[in-house]
Amino acid sequence: MSMFALSGDKFVELFDFNAKLVCMVKTSVESQAPAKRPKHAVKRQILLDEAARQINDRGAGAVSLNDIAECAGLSRNALYYYVTDRADLTFQCYLRTCEAATENLAAAYEQGRDAIERIRIYTERTLSFDQPTLAALCDPDFLPEPHRATILDLHRRNIETLENFIQDGISEGVIRPTHTEIAAQTLHGMINWTQLSHKWLNQKDGNALRKRLTGAILDLFFFGLAASEGKKFSCPVDVVTLTTRPFNAFDRAQATQEKIAQLVAAASRMFNRRGIDGASLDDISASVGATKGAVYHYFDDKMDLITQCYERAFDLYSMFVDVAVAQGTTGFERSMIVMHLNSQAQAGPTPPLMLQPGLLSVPESHRARFVQQSLDIWRRCEALIRQGIEDGTCRPCDARAVSSVSAGSFLWLHKWLPEDYALTPFQLADTQCRILINGIACR
């Protein structure tokens, strides 16, 4: 059965262009590598597997070419037959991620009978533990042009294809009317987070965990969290009001703390949008009208700034759960307040730092504390869903897995959200929460 015989014109155009572009770029990259003898092809795959793991663990700018070469069984000199430098290695890993997404979307279209089944196949193929290790597209700004633009364009076209799946499902009557872009990005965010979350939640990545989390993503995305059909929810809290704090500009100590807070908030926003390795201290200082010297006046180095960004993030994530417990009356309401506040915050101008690649680059003393804080928040969110199942307001589900994967829906918001997006942060959170309340599938 031919995909092209079945597909609509728009899908054919998107997929065909993406496939040709991936092939063209891949051919260009491989032309600079050794001749494609079987031994070299295998070595290249091992090299990209190890590089993707390090990118996910340490961030693109912190990978060690020596370590990667050693794990791939190559000398440092032999490594340069395959890549020219760290940026080229990252580009090849990101290119493989885009290529895998294009192939998985094509396979899903071929094999799926309707949009629901195609989304399921795509998600299962992408998260299969048997697939090669893929680098999360978190640091594209680390790449020089034109490589950065190439990756962003390939990724955009893959997301548009996923949007077309959802739109087709609405036309077929198997998916309820929804905001297709936000729905596609919500699913993509949960998939991306699942490939990284085991580090932050102290889990062992493997086939059993991937299957469990894949099932949780599909259950939540298709059917939502609410026990009753057409459940309504209105968040009682605006995150701006919640996080705004008065200060006395004439109090020197308070003024200093406010400057530090502004730099940390600006850095968090920049790191979320460009990746930790894609945002420089010059970029961060310029965004608040300061100099690089001003950043070094308040922080020892970039890692000190990153650490303080994570400390602020966990303070906010924990506060959102506290507020949800105080404001909600059922497990469902409390769970959705947590989701809504996190979506508002990530869509706003001063978001918390998202949990992203680079955990292993954080100093060990801070890393252990951050992982413990991640676990504490995860367990509290799981408890809220369990409470909802017990009080009858949440559907029976794998509460532990759902509380894990749902974080991906808001953690990845800043990666795609345009600066001039039509919806306000509160409206965007409303739209995203409607997807997670009732799911996209017509029950």
Helices and strands as residue ranges (DSSP letters): H 3-6, H 9-30, H 38-58, G 60-62, H 65-71, H 76-79, H 86-111, H 115-127, G 140-142, H 147-172, H 180-194, H 197-200, H 207-223, H 239-243, H 252-274, H 281-287, H 292-298, H 302-327, H 331-347, G 359-361, H 364-391, H 399-405, H 407-411, H 413-416, H 425-438
